[in-house]
């Protein structure tokens, strides 16, 4: 019997979209180290990356009146599939009128080799970017990115998002030392982006 793929899953009254398992980072706190699901979901490991038709079909099976927000966040970096983020975001906003949020490591520009923030205009309302720490060295220790200049690329993406999207937020996970969280808050404040401290879900 073929196992059903989890394309959509619910967390805290929000509907999450699982687009890919690809990611250019290997964060020390990544939930993928702890199992194969998130917050009680079924496995988020995909048999294949879902097509746009498969994603739309998954939405058709859901009572969308239950949700006020759709979030791109699964077992991979959504911006690996930027075209699908755009198409699905536009589809959701046109058909369901709910807020669309993108949870991202902010490395879409590095992944695709072109600026990506402007592409999200009209498809995404909120971008939540993993700041992870306050400087390149600490960021690399926590995030283990594919590229040495990932920290600067992430900050540049965040600055671009401020120009094109209604709301931009930085996040850090509370596994880093309190003094590093304080410095991350100072960095976020210096670029005019609020910081949210996320609780680690081990």
N, CA and C atoms as an extended XYZ file, in Angstrom:
606
Properties=species:S:1:pos:R:3:atomname:S:1:resname:S:1:resid:I:1 pbc="F F F"
N         0.851       -1.201        0.000 N   UNK     1
C         0.000        0.000        0.000 CA  UNK     1
C         0.878        1.240        0.000 C   UNK     1
N         0.599        2.162       -0.898 N   UNK     2
C         1.404        3.365       -1.013 CA  UNK     2
C         1.163        4.285        0.178 C   UNK     2
N         2.250        4.775        0.754 N   UNK     3
C         2.158        5.660        1.901 CA  UNK     3
C         1.739        7.059        1.454 C   UNK     3
N         0.830        7.656        2.178 N   UNK     4
C         0.351        8.992        1.831 CA  UNK     4
C         1.388       10.039        2.202 C   UNK     4
N         1.687       10.947        1.288 N   UNK     5
C         2.607       12.035        1.580 CA  UNK     5
C         1.901       13.118        2.376 C   UNK     5
N         2.617       13.720        3.302 N   UNK     6
C         2.079       14.837        4.066 CA  UNK     6
C         2.508       16.136        3.399 C   UNK     6
N         1.590       16.713        2.637 N   UNK     7
C         1.850       17.993        1.982 CA  UNK     7
C         1.393       19.134        2.875 C   UNK     7
N         0.247       18.957        3.522 N   UNK     8
C        -0.303       19.960        4.435 CA  UNK     8
C        -0.446       19.355        5.823 C   UNK     8
N        -0.143       20.145        6.848 N   UNK     9
C        -0.335       19.683        8.221 CA  UNK     9
C        -0.652       20.874        9.110 C   UNK     9
N        -1.335       20.618       10.209 N   UNK    10
C        -1.816       21.689       11.086 CA  UNK    10
C        -0.936       21.806       12.328 C   UNK    10
N        -0.618       23.048       12.686 N   UNK    11
C         0.095       23.330       13.941 CA  UNK    11
C        -0.520       24.586       14.551 C   UNK    11
N        -1.023       24.469       15.763 N   UNK    12
C        -1.524       25.646       16.481 CA  UNK    12
C        -2.577       26.444       15.732 C   UNK    12
N        -3.467       25.745       15.022 N   UNK    13
C        -4.539       26.431       14.313 CA  UNK    13
C        -4.117       27.063       12.998 C   UNK    13
N        -2.890       26.772       12.554 N   UNK    14
C        -2.405       27.270       11.263 CA  UNK    14
C        -2.133       26.075       10.349 C   UNK    14
N        -2.249       26.293        9.045 N   UNK    15
C        -2.022       25.224        8.080 CA  UNK    15
C        -0.643       25.396        7.446 C   UNK    15
N         0.177       24.364        7.560 N   UNK    16
C         1.556       24.403        7.085 CA  UNK    16
C         1.694       23.635        5.773 C   UNK    16
N         2.571       24.154        4.903 N   UNK    17
C         2.802       23.573        3.580 CA  UNK    17
C         4.214       23.004        3.523 C   UNK    17
N         4.302       21.709        3.227 N   UNK    18
C         5.572       20.979        3.173 CA  UNK    18
C         5.956       20.768        1.705 C   UNK    18
N         6.825       21.633        1.182 N   UNK    19
C         7.135       21.631       -0.253 CA  UNK    19
C         8.324       20.779       -0.643 C   UNK    19
N         9.296       20.647        0.250 N   UNK    20
C        10.565       20.022       -0.119 CA  UNK    20
C        11.294       19.524        1.124 C   UNK    20
N        12.216       18.598        0.913 N   UNK    21
C        13.113       18.162        1.995 CA  UNK    21
C        14.529       18.699        1.783 C   UNK    21
N        14.729       19.474        0.716 N   UNK    22
C        16.054       20.042        0.459 CA  UNK    22
C        16.317       21.253        1.357 C   UNK    22
N        17.563       21.397        1.788 N   UNK    23
C        17.959       22.563        2.581 CA  UNK    23
C        19.476       22.718        2.521 C   UNK    23
N        19.983       23.948        2.360 N   UNK    24
C        21.426       24.159        2.297 CA  UNK    24
C        22.084       24.310        3.664 C   UNK    24
N        21.311       24.093        4.720 N   UNK    25
C        21.838       24.218        6.085 CA  UNK    25
C        21.644       22.901        6.846 C   UNK    25
N        22.346       22.796        7.961 N   UNK    26
C        22.193       21.648        8.856 CA  UNK    26
C        22.226       22.157       10.292 C   UNK    26
N        21.172       22.882       10.647 N   UNK    27
C        21.139       23.565       11.942 CA  UNK    27
C        21.191       22.572       13.108 C   UNK    27
N        21.897       22.968       14.148 N   UNK    28
C        22.069       22.087       15.307 CA  UNK    28
C        20.739       21.772       15.984 C   UNK    28
N        19.770       22.689       15.891 N   UNK    29
C        18.484       22.526       16.569 CA  UNK    29
C        17.382       22.035       15.632 C   UNK    29
N        17.716       21.657       14.403 N   UNK    30
C        16.697       21.282       13.417 CA  UNK    30
C        15.855       20.105       13.913 C   UNK    30
N        14.538       20.227       13.759 N   UNK    31
C        13.637       19.171       14.232 CA  UNK    31
C        13.839       17.866       13.472 C   UNK    31
N        14.503       17.936       12.320 N   UNK    32
C        14.725       16.712       11.545 CA  UNK    32
C        15.678       15.762       12.264 C   UNK    32
N        16.446       16.286       13.223 N   UNK    33
C        17.349       15.425       13.985 CA  UNK    33
C        16.606       14.570       15.012 C   UNK    33
N        15.359       14.927       15.279 N   UNK    34
C        14.627       14.317       16.395 CA  UNK    34
C        13.535       13.342       15.988 C   UNK    34
N        13.270       13.212       14.690 N   UNK    35
C        12.193       12.316       14.258 CA  UNK    35
C        11.837       12.587       12.820 C   UNK    35
N        10.642       12.174       12.428 N   UNK    36
C        10.252       12.359       11.035 CA  UNK    36
C         8.991       13.195       10.877 C   UNK    36
N         8.571       13.854       11.953 N   UNK    37
C         7.397       14.715       11.889 CA  UNK    37
C         7.600       15.954       12.735 C   UNK    37
N         6.554       16.772       12.823 N   UNK    38
C         6.625       18.002       13.606 CA  UNK    38
C         5.315       18.213       14.343 C   UNK    38
N         5.412       18.413       15.645 N   UNK    39
C         4.247       18.764       16.457 CA  UNK    39
C         3.092       17.786       16.279 C   UNK    39
N         3.436       16.499       16.173 N   UNK    40
C         2.409       15.471       16.072 CA  UNK    40
C         1.957       15.138       14.673 C   UNK    40
N         2.591       15.736       13.670 N   UNK    41
C         2.204       15.442       12.287 CA  UNK    41
C         2.661       14.041       11.897 C   UNK    41
N         2.118       13.556       10.774 N   UNK    42
C         2.665       12.345       10.178 CA  UNK    42
C         4.024       12.680        9.573 C   UNK    42
N         4.714       11.681        9.039 N   UNK    43
C         6.049       11.904        8.486 CA  UNK    43
C         6.043       13.021        7.447 C   UNK    43
N         7.039       13.911        7.556 N   UNK    44
C         7.177       15.007        6.602 CA  UNK    44
C         8.249       14.721        5.549 C   UNK    44
N         8.815       13.526        5.588 N   UNK    45
C         9.725       13.122        4.519 CA  UNK    45
C         8.890       12.814        3.282 C   UNK    45
N         9.218       13.444        2.180 N   UNK    46
C         8.417       13.348        0.955 CA  UNK    46
C         8.915       12.238        0.032 C   UNK    46
N         7.988       11.493       -0.555 N   UNK    47
C         8.355       10.504       -1.582 CA  UNK    47
C         8.883       11.209       -2.818 C   UNK    47
N         8.296       12.357       -3.115 N   UNK    48
C         8.767       13.233       -4.194 CA  UNK    48
C         8.262       14.630       -3.868 C   UNK    48
N         8.874       15.631       -4.472 N   UNK    49
C         8.404       16.986       -4.253 CA  UNK    49
C         7.050       17.155       -4.948 C   UNK    49
N         6.033       17.572       -4.208 N   UNK    50
C         4.695       17.632       -4.790 CA  UNK    50
C         4.592       18.667       -5.900 C   UNK    50
N         3.850       18.314       -6.933 N   UNK    51
C         3.593       19.239       -8.029 CA  UNK    51
C         2.575       20.285       -7.583 C   UNK    51
N         2.456       21.330       -8.380 N   UNK    52
C         1.469       22.362       -8.076 CA  UNK    52
C         0.060       21.778       -8.059 C   UNK    52
N        -0.232       20.872       -8.981 N   UNK    53
C        -1.553       20.229       -9.001 CA  UNK    53
C        -1.788       19.399       -7.742 C   UNK    53
N        -0.754       18.688       -7.286 N   UNK    54
C        -0.889       17.884       -6.060 CA  UNK    54
C        -1.114       18.781       -4.847 C   UNK    54
N        -0.451       19.917       -4.813 N   UNK    55
C        -0.610       20.845       -3.690 CA  UNK    55
C        -2.021       21.424       -3.686 C   UNK    55
N        -2.508       21.828       -4.853 N   UNK    56
C        -3.868       22.374       -4.943 CA  UNK    56
C        -4.906       21.321       -4.570 C   UNK    56
N        -4.662       20.077       -4.973 N   UNK    57
C        -5.578       18.986       -4.628 CA  UNK    57
C        -5.606       18.757       -3.118 C   UNK    57
N        -4.451       18.917       -2.469 N   UNK    58
C        -4.397       18.765       -1.009 CA  UNK    58
C        -5.209       19.861       -0.331 C   UNK    58
N        -5.129       21.087       -0.837 N   UNK    59
C        -5.932       22.182       -0.284 CA  UNK    59
C        -7.426       21.917       -0.462 C   UNK    59
N        -7.784       21.319       -1.581 N   UNK    60
C        -9.204       21.063       -1.866 CA  UNK    60
C        -9.830       20.103       -0.865 C   UNK    60
N        -8.995       19.312       -0.192 N   UNK    61
C        -9.498       18.334        0.781 CA  UNK    61
C        -9.596       18.906        2.196 C   UNK    61
N        -9.206       20.162        2.361 N   UNK    62
C        -9.142       20.783        3.687 CA  UNK    62
C       -10.260       21.802        3.851 C   UNK    62
N       -10.818       21.877        5.050 N   UNK    63
C       -11.794       22.919        5.374 CA  UNK    63
C       -11.029       24.203        5.683 C   UNK    63
N       -10.842       25.046        4.673 N   UNK    64
C       -10.019       26.236        4.837 CA  UNK    64
C       -10.664       27.302        5.713 C   UNK    64
N       -11.949       27.155        6.019 N   UNK    65
C       -12.599       28.126        6.902 CA  UNK    65
C       -12.041       28.047        8.323 C   UNK    65
N       -11.315       26.962        8.625 N   UNK    66
C       -10.726       26.783        9.958 CA  UNK    66
C        -9.455       27.616       10.153 C   UNK    66
N        -8.883       28.114        9.074 N   UNK    67
C        -7.547       28.705        9.160 CA  UNK    67
C        -7.532       30.177        8.751 C   UNK    67
N        -6.726       30.942        9.473 N   UNK    68
C        -6.505       32.344        9.130 CA  UNK    68
C        -5.107       32.574        8.567 C   UNK    68
N        -4.273       31.523        8.628 N   UNK    69
C        -2.902       31.671        8.136 CA  UNK    69
C        -2.413       30.369        7.527 C   UNK    69
N        -1.750       30.489        6.380 N   UNK    70
C        -1.062       29.374        5.733 CA  UNK    70
C         0.428       29.672        5.795 C   UNK    70
N         1.217       28.658        6.191 N   UNK    71
C         2.646       28.859        6.442 CA  UNK    71
C         3.471       27.891        5.605 C   UNK    71
N         4.402       28.435        4.830 N   UNK    72
C         5.375       27.587        4.142 CA  UNK    72
C         6.463       27.207        5.140 C   UNK    72
N         6.442       25.954        5.573 N   UNK    73
C         7.426       25.468        6.538 CA  UNK    73
C         7.233       23.968        6.696 C   UNK    73
N         8.180       23.196        6.201 N   UNK    74
C         8.073       21.749        6.319 CA  UNK    74
C         9.401       21.144        6.712 C   UNK    74
N         9.776       20.069        6.062 N   UNK    75
C        11.038       19.393        6.371 CA  UNK    75
C        12.106       19.774        5.346 C   UNK    75
N        12.190       21.049        5.068 N   UNK    76
C        13.167       21.568        4.132 CA  UNK    76
C        12.996       23.066        4.013 C   UNK    76
N        13.835       23.695        3.197 N   UNK    77
C        13.778       25.137        2.985 CA  UNK    77
C        12.814       25.452        1.844 C   UNK    77
N        11.683       26.123        2.131 N   UNK    78
C        10.694       26.383        1.078 CA  UNK    78
C        11.257       27.126       -0.134 C   UNK    78
N        12.232       28.010        0.095 N   UNK    79
C        12.765       28.800       -1.017 CA  UNK    79
C        13.598       27.976       -1.995 C   UNK    79
N        13.862       26.719       -1.677 N   UNK    80
C        14.418       25.825       -2.684 CA  UNK    80
C        13.466       25.739       -3.876 C   UNK    80
N        12.177       25.960       -3.607 N   UNK    81
C        11.144       25.896       -4.656 CA  UNK    81
C        10.415       27.242       -4.727 C   UNK    81
N        11.173       28.274       -5.018 N   UNK    82
C        10.617       29.631       -4.992 CA  UNK    82
C         9.435       29.788       -5.942 C   UNK    82
N         9.468       29.159       -7.096 N   UNK    83
C         8.352       29.289       -8.039 CA  UNK    83
C         7.062       28.712       -7.468 C   UNK    83
N         7.192       27.608       -6.739 N   UNK    84
C         6.008       26.998       -6.108 CA  UNK    84
C         5.518       27.846       -4.938 C   UNK    84
N         6.436       28.452       -4.187 N   UNK    85
C         6.027       29.366       -3.115 CA  UNK    85
C         5.176       30.489       -3.701 C   UNK    85
N         5.641       31.054       -4.802 N   UNK    86
C         4.908       32.143       -5.444 CA  UNK    86
C         3.541       31.661       -5.944 C   UNK    86
N         3.522       30.561       -6.677 N   UNK    87
C         2.272       30.061       -7.259 CA  UNK    87
C         1.265       29.665       -6.196 C   UNK    87
N         1.739       28.952       -5.173 N   UNK    88
C         0.829       28.508       -4.110 CA  UNK    88
C         0.368       29.692       -3.279 C   UNK    88
N         1.278       30.626       -2.987 N   UNK    89
C         0.900       31.817       -2.229 CA  UNK    89
C        -0.183       32.609       -2.945 C   UNK    89
N        -0.002       32.812       -4.239 N   UNK    90
C        -1.019       33.529       -5.030 CA  UNK    90
C        -2.327       32.757       -5.067 C   UNK    90
N        -2.243       31.444       -5.199 N   UNK    91
C        -3.433       30.588       -5.218 CA  UNK    91
C        -4.204       30.688       -3.902 C   UNK    91
N        -3.481       30.612       -2.798 N   UNK    92
C        -4.123       30.670       -1.478 CA  UNK    92
C        -4.783       32.028       -1.248 C   UNK    92
N        -4.080       33.098       -1.585 N   UNK    93
C        -4.634       34.432       -1.363 CA  UNK    93
C        -5.856       34.680       -2.252 C   UNK    93
N        -5.796       34.196       -3.492 N   UNK    94
C        -6.915       34.414       -4.425 CA  UNK    94
C        -8.143       33.602       -4.055 C   UNK    94
N        -7.934       32.380       -3.545 N   UNK    95
C        -9.049       31.469       -3.305 CA  UNK    95
C        -9.556       31.453       -1.877 C   UNK    95
N        -8.690       31.768       -0.916 N   UNK    96
C        -9.087       31.618        0.477 CA  UNK    96
C        -8.961       32.905        1.289 C   UNK    96
N        -8.243       33.886        0.770 N   UNK    97
C        -8.165       35.184        1.436 CA  UNK    97
C        -7.531       35.164        2.809 C   UNK    97
N        -6.623       34.222        3.054 N   UNK    98
C        -5.962       34.145        4.354 CA  UNK    98
C        -4.538       34.698        4.254 C   UNK    98
N        -3.946       34.989        5.407 N   UNK    99
C        -2.567       35.463        5.467 CA  UNK    99
C        -1.618       34.344        5.057 C   UNK    99
N        -0.593       34.687        4.293 N   UNK   100
C         0.417       33.719        3.871 CA  UNK   100
C         1.760       34.110        4.489 C   UNK   100
N         2.348       33.172        5.208 N   UNK   101
C         3.653       33.407        5.843 CA  UNK   101
C         4.683       32.438        5.279 C   UNK   101
N         5.890       32.934        5.107 N   UNK   102
C         7.018       32.115        4.676 CA  UNK   102
C         8.034       32.038        5.802 C   UNK   102
N         8.292       30.833        6.292 N   UNK   103
C         9.392       30.610        7.236 CA  UNK   103
C        10.606       30.169        6.430 C   UNK   103
N        11.685       30.922        6.511 N   UNK   104
C        12.823       30.669        5.634 CA  UNK   104
C        14.152       30.913        6.339 C   UNK   104
N        15.190       30.274        5.826 N   UNK   105
C        16.539       30.571        6.328 CA  UNK   105
C        17.113       31.816        5.658 C   UNK   105
N        16.382       32.379        4.720 N   UNK   106
C        16.807       33.622        4.101 CA  UNK   106
C        17.892       33.480        3.051 C   UNK   106
N        18.095       32.266        2.564 N   UNK   107
C        19.187       32.016        1.625 CA  UNK   107
C        18.702       31.756        0.201 C   UNK   107
N        17.508       32.206       -0.109 N   UNK   108
C        16.969       32.027       -1.454 CA  UNK   108
C        17.849       32.637       -2.537 C   UNK   108
N        18.466       33.784       -2.229 N   UNK   109
C        19.335       34.429       -3.221 CA  UNK   109
C        20.551       33.556       -3.540 C   UNK   109
N        21.100       32.912       -2.505 N   UNK   110
C        22.253       32.028       -2.705 CA  UNK   110
C        21.835       30.762       -3.452 C   UNK   110
N        20.685       30.240       -3.123 N   UNK   111
C        20.204       29.019       -3.760 CA  UNK   111
C        20.022       29.226       -5.261 C   UNK   111
N        19.449       30.370       -5.637 N   UNK   112
C        19.069       30.584       -7.031 CA  UNK   112
C        20.008       31.513       -7.801 C   UNK   112
N        20.890       32.185       -7.086 N   UNK   113
C        21.853       33.049       -7.760 CA  UNK   113
C        21.283       34.363       -8.267 C   UNK   113
N        20.083       34.709       -7.809 N   UNK   114
C        19.440       35.975       -8.184 CA  UNK   114
C        18.686       36.507       -6.960 C   UNK   114
N        18.395       37.811       -6.908 N   UNK   115
C        17.574       38.343       -5.821 CA  UNK   115
C        16.166       37.731       -5.865 C   UNK   115
N        15.676       37.315       -4.720 N   UNK   116
C        14.393       36.606       -4.703 CA  UNK   116
C        13.286       37.324       -3.928 C   UNK   116
N        13.619       38.304       -3.107 N   UNK   117
C        12.594       38.938       -2.268 CA  UNK   117
C        11.490       39.568       -3.113 C   UNK   117
N        11.865       40.284       -4.180 N   UNK   118
C        10.870       40.967       -5.014 CA  UNK   118
C         9.899       39.977       -5.648 C   UNK   118
N        10.372       38.754       -5.925 N   UNK   119
C         9.524       37.741       -6.551 CA  UNK   119
C         8.341       37.359       -5.669 C   UNK   119
N         8.499       37.547       -4.359 N   UNK   120
C         7.472       37.128       -3.406 CA  UNK   120
C         6.353       38.154       -3.249 C   UNK   120
N         6.544       39.327       -3.828 N   UNK   121
C         5.575       40.408       -3.685 CA  UNK   121
C         4.218       39.981       -4.233 C   UNK   121
N         3.186       40.129       -3.417 N   UNK   122
C         1.840       39.748       -3.824 CA  UNK   122
C         1.475       38.308       -3.512 C   UNK   122
N         2.488       37.482       -3.187 N   UNK   123
C         2.241       36.070       -2.876 CA  UNK   123
C         2.410       35.768       -1.394 C   UNK   123
N         3.198       36.583       -0.705 N   UNK   124
C         3.528       36.354        0.702 CA  UNK   124
C         3.275       37.632        1.492 C   UNK   124
N         2.647       37.493        2.666 N   UNK   125
C         2.373       38.643        3.533 CA  UNK   125
C         3.442       38.832        4.602 C   UNK   125
N         3.910       37.727        5.158 N   UNK   126
C         4.874       37.775        6.264 CA  UNK   126
C         6.053       36.872        5.931 C   UNK   126
N         7.255       37.385        6.102 N   UNK   127
C         8.454       36.563        5.963 CA  UNK   127
C         9.122       36.471        7.328 C   UNK   127
N         9.293       35.244        7.809 N   UNK   128
C         9.985       34.979        9.074 CA  UNK   128
C        11.339       34.364        8.741 C   UNK   128
N        12.414       35.081        9.071 N   UNK   129
C        13.760       34.699        8.651 CA  UNK   129
C        14.572       34.237        9.851 C   UNK   129
N        15.216       33.089        9.714 N   UNK   130
C        16.044       32.546       10.799 CA  UNK   130
C        17.357       33.321       10.887 C   UNK   130
N        17.437       34.229       11.843 N   UNK   131
C        18.666       34.990       12.074 CA  UNK   131
C        19.721       34.096       12.726 C   UNK   131
N        19.269       33.302       13.682 N   UNK   132
C        20.065       32.244       14.335 CA  UNK   132
C        21.176       32.736       15.252 C   UNK   132
N        21.827       33.836       14.957 N   UNK   133
C        22.811       34.400       15.870 CA  UNK   133
C        23.118       35.833       15.441 C   UNK   133
N        24.112       36.430       16.081 N   UNK   134
C        24.355       37.864       15.880 CA  UNK   134
C        25.557       38.178       14.998 C   UNK   134
N        26.348       37.162       14.635 N   UNK   135
C        27.521       37.407       13.804 CA  UNK   135
C        27.801       36.170       12.956 C   UNK   135
N        28.615       36.351       11.934 N   UNK   136
C        28.893       35.290       10.975 CA  UNK   136
C        29.443       34.037       11.646 C   UNK   136
N        30.410       34.211       12.543 N   UNK   137
C        31.066       33.053       13.155 CA  UNK   137
C        30.090       32.228       13.981 C   UNK   137
N        29.301       32.905       14.809 N   UNK   138
C        28.317       32.198       15.642 CA  UNK   138
C        27.210       31.587       14.777 C   UNK   138
N        26.814       32.316       13.754 N   UNK   139
C        25.794       31.825       12.821 CA  UNK   139
C        26.255       30.529       12.164 C   UNK   139
N        27.484       30.512       11.691 N   UNK   140
C        28.006       29.313       11.025 CA  UNK   140
C        28.092       28.128       11.983 C   UNK   140
N        28.411       28.391       13.249 N   UNK   141
C        28.486       27.321       14.252 CA  UNK   141
C        27.125       26.670       14.467 C   UNK   141
N        26.082       27.467       14.442 N   UNK   142
C        24.724       26.978       14.705 CA  UNK   142
C        24.071       26.413       13.453 C   UNK   142
N        24.302       27.081       12.315 N   UNK   143
C        23.547       26.812       11.096 CA  UNK   143
C        24.231       25.831       10.141 C   UNK   143
N        25.556       25.815       10.145 N   UNK   144
C        26.333       24.964        9.226 CA  UNK   144
C        25.852       25.118        7.779 C   UNK   144
N        25.903       26.348        7.239 N   UNK   145
C        25.398       26.580        5.887 CA  UNK   145
C        26.350       26.065        4.818 C   UNK   145
N        25.812       25.907        3.640 N   UNK   146
C        26.587       25.446        2.487 CA  UNK   146
C        27.618       26.481        2.041 C   UNK   146
N        27.325       27.766        2.307 N   UNK   147
C        28.184       28.847        1.833 CA  UNK   147
C        28.775       29.620        3.005 C   UNK   147
N        30.014       30.033        2.866 N   UNK   148
C        30.692       30.765        3.935 CA  UNK   148
C        30.113       32.162        4.126 C   UNK   148
N        29.549       32.742        3.063 N   UNK   149
C        28.996       34.095        3.152 CA  UNK   149
C        27.480       34.090        3.375 C   UNK   149
N        26.959       32.987        3.898 N   UNK   150
C        25.504       32.846        4.074 CA  UNK   150
C        24.923       33.901        5.005 C   UNK   150
N        25.623       34.249        6.070 N   UNK   151
C        25.112       35.219        7.044 CA  UNK   151
C        24.848       36.568        6.378 C   UNK   151
N        25.817       37.047        5.610 N   UNK   152
C        25.649       38.326        4.917 CA  UNK   152
C        24.538       38.242        3.876 C   UNK   152
N        24.435       37.105        3.179 N   UNK   153
C        23.385       36.927        2.179 CA  UNK   153
C        22.004       36.949        2.833 C   UNK   153
N        21.893       36.332        3.990 N   UNK   154
C        20.627       36.310        4.721 CA  UNK   154
C        20.218       37.723        5.134 C   UNK   154
N        21.178       38.512        5.626 N   UNK   155
C        20.873       39.890        6.028 CA  UNK   155
C        20.466       40.738        4.820 C   UNK   155
N        21.119       40.514        3.685 N   UNK   156
C        20.766       41.257        2.470 CA  UNK   156
C        19.357       40.907        2.005 C   UNK   156
N        19.001       39.618        2.084 N   UNK   157
C        17.657       39.177        1.731 CA  UNK   157
C        16.628       39.841        2.646 C   UNK   157
N        16.918       39.881        3.937 N   UNK   158
C        16.005       40.502        4.901 CA  UNK   158
C        15.783       41.973        4.573 C   UNK   158
N        16.852       42.681        4.225 N   UNK   159
C        16.732       44.094        3.862 CA  UNK   159
C        15.877       44.256        2.610 C   UNK   159
N        16.053       43.381        1.635 N   UNK   160
C        15.234       43.425        0.418 CA  UNK   160
C        13.764       43.174        0.740 C   UNK   160
N        13.515       42.219        1.630 N   UNK   161
C        12.129       41.888        1.993 CA  UNK   161
C        11.408       43.106        2.573 C   UNK   161
N        12.118       43.931        3.316 N   UNK   162
C        11.503       45.133        3.888 CA  UNK   162
C        10.975       46.059        2.792 C   UNK   162
N        11.614       46.032        1.625 N   UNK   163
C        11.213       46.905        0.519 CA  UNK   163
C         9.982       46.393       -0.223 C   UNK   163
N         9.762       45.078       -0.174 N   UNK   164
C         8.736       44.487       -1.039 CA  UNK   164
C         7.563       43.822       -0.319 C   UNK   164
N         7.736       43.501        0.953 N   UNK   165
C         6.719       42.698        1.636 CA  UNK   165
C         6.181       43.415        2.868 C   UNK   165
N         4.920       43.162        3.227 N   UNK   166
C         4.290       43.914        4.319 CA  UNK   166
C         4.945       43.731        5.684 C   UNK   166
N         5.436       42.519        5.982 N   UNK   167
C         5.949       42.260        7.332 CA  UNK   167
C         7.149       41.314        7.281 C   UNK   167
N         8.202       41.697        7.982 N   UNK   168
C         9.418       40.891        8.052 CA  UNK   168
C         9.790       40.705        9.524 C   UNK   168
N        10.120       39.478        9.899 N   UNK   169
C        10.476       39.152       11.280 CA  UNK   169
C        11.731       38.287       11.268 C   UNK   169
N        12.622       38.530       12.214 N   UNK   170
C        13.747       37.635       12.462 CA  UNK   170
C        13.384       36.670       13.590 C   UNK   170
N        13.985       35.483       13.588 N   UNK   171
C        13.827       34.567       14.723 CA  UNK   171
C        15.181       34.010       15.144 C   UNK   171
N        15.274       33.685       16.415 N   UNK   172
C        16.356       32.854       16.943 CA  UNK   172
C        15.712       31.792       17.825 C   UNK   172
N        16.388       30.690       18.001 N   UNK   173
C        15.900       29.630       18.884 CA  UNK   173
C        16.618       29.746       20.220 C   UNK   173
N        15.898       29.493       21.304 N   UNK   174
C        16.448       29.751       22.637 CA  UNK   174
C        17.513       28.751       23.086 C   UNK   174
N        18.076       27.986       22.146 N   UNK   175
C        19.190       27.098       22.491 CA  UNK   175
C        20.516       27.857       22.539 C   UNK   175
N        20.560       29.061       21.929 N   UNK   176
C        21.805       29.829       21.981 CA  UNK   176
C        21.876       30.569       23.316 C   UNK   176
N        23.076       30.931       23.779 N   UNK   177
C        23.223       31.583       25.090 CA  UNK   177
C        22.442       32.893       25.180 C   UNK   177
N        21.978       33.243       26.384 N   UNK   178
C        21.204       34.485       26.559 CA  UNK   178
C        21.929       35.727       26.059 C   UNK   178
N        23.257       35.772       26.245 N   UNK   179
C        23.989       36.950       25.782 CA  UNK   179
C        23.989       37.040       24.255 C   UNK   179
N        23.967       35.878       23.595 N   UNK   180
C        23.894       35.882       22.136 CA  UNK   180
C        22.514       36.317       21.659 C   UNK   180
N        21.479       35.938       22.410 N   UNK   181
C        20.124       36.391       22.088 CA  UNK   181
C        20.033       37.911       22.214 C   UNK   181
N        20.640       38.466       23.271 N   UNK   182
C        20.638       39.917       23.462 CA  UNK   182
C        21.340       40.629       22.314 C   UNK   182
N        22.453       40.074       21.871 N   UNK   183
C        23.182       40.676       20.756 CA  UNK   183
C        22.400       40.543       19.453 C   UNK   183
N        21.702       39.412       19.295 N   UNK   184
C        20.866       39.234       18.109 CA  UNK   184
C        19.727       40.254       18.103 C   UNK   184
N        19.157       40.544       19.274 N   UNK   185
C        18.103       41.554       19.371 CA  UNK   185
C        18.636       42.917       18.965 C   UNK   185
N        19.856       43.215       19.405 N   UNK   186
C        20.467       44.497       19.056 CA  UNK   186
C        20.706       44.597       17.549 C   UNK   186
N        21.166       43.510       16.949 N   UNK   187
C        21.381       43.497       15.506 CA  UNK   187
C        20.068       43.696       14.768 C   UNK   187
N        19.035       42.960       15.177 N   UNK   188
C        17.728       43.077       14.532 CA  UNK   188
C        17.194       44.505       14.647 C   UNK   188
N        17.341       45.093       15.824 N   UNK   189
C        16.878       46.462       16.040 CA  UNK   189
C        17.626       47.439       15.134 C   UNK   189
N        18.916       47.185       14.935 N   UNK   190
C        19.735       48.104       14.134 CA  UNK   190
C        19.308       48.143       12.672 C   UNK   190
N        18.680       47.069       12.204 N   UNK   191
C        18.215       47.042       10.809 CA  UNK   191
C        16.694       47.198       10.715 C   UNK   191
N        16.060       47.481       11.856 N   UNK   192
C        14.637       47.787       11.862 CA  UNK   192
C        13.721       46.605       11.632 C   UNK   192
N        14.155       45.415       12.073 N   UNK   193
C        13.335       44.211       11.933 CA  UNK   193
C        13.125       43.598       13.322 C   UNK   193
N        11.895       43.340       13.732 N   UNK   194
C        11.664       42.756       15.054 CA  UNK   194
C        12.201       41.337       15.148 C   UNK   194
N        12.567       40.938       16.363 N   UNK   195
C        13.095       39.594       16.613 CA  UNK   195
C        12.155       38.820       17.515 C   UNK   195
N        11.860       37.578       17.118 N   UNK   196
C        11.075       36.678       17.959 CA  UNK   196
C        11.975       35.534       18.421 C   UNK   196
N        11.953       35.256       19.716 N   UNK   197
C        12.729       34.154       20.280 CA  UNK   197
C        11.838       32.920       20.325 C   UNK   197
N        12.230       31.889       19.584 N   UNK   198
C        11.439       30.658       19.495 CA  UNK   198
C        11.911       29.655       20.546 C   UNK   198
N        10.958       28.963       21.124 N   UNK   199
C        11.287       27.910       22.092 CA  UNK   199
C        11.686       26.654       21.340 C   UNK   199
N        12.779       26.041       21.780 N   UNK   200
C        13.246       24.818       21.129 CA  UNK   200
C        12.277       23.682       21.396 C   UNK   200
N        11.904       22.989       20.346 N   UNK   201
C        11.014       21.818       20.456 CA  UNK   201
C        11.838       20.574       20.199 C   UNK   201
N        12.376       19.991       21.249 N   UNK   202
C        13.257       18.829       21.098 CA  UNK   202
C        12.502       17.530       21.062 C   UNK   202
